[in-house]
Amino acid sequence: MSARAEAATGARITARAVVLAAIILVLAVAAAGPIRNFLAQRSEIDRLESRITELETERSQLSRELERIRDPDHVERLARCMGMVRPGEIAFVNPDAPRPRSC
């Protein structure tokens, strides 16, 4: 092969390489948006799964509180702590007595 033929072959390979690099660049730019969306959605899923765990914990605490409230003895203790009496009972109030902080 002559030097000119070798130079032409090298130029074709270089041109092919430039076209291939341009195609790869276009594909990379086109894929950047969906990849960014995927990562953002993955982050959102992780955040929501964490929130679900928090809500399940809160739900179990509220279920236990509901069970306590359904207990008549517990309700009576709360009512008496607030100063309520049953019909026919006499309530005595000591104004100097400290008030309970919570019932």
ABEGO torsion letter per residue (X at the ends): XBAAAAAAAAAAAAAAAAAAAAAAAAAAAAAAAAAAAAAAAAAAAAAAAAAAAAAAAAAAAAAAAAAAAABAAAAAAAAAAAGBBBBGBBBBBBAABBBBABX
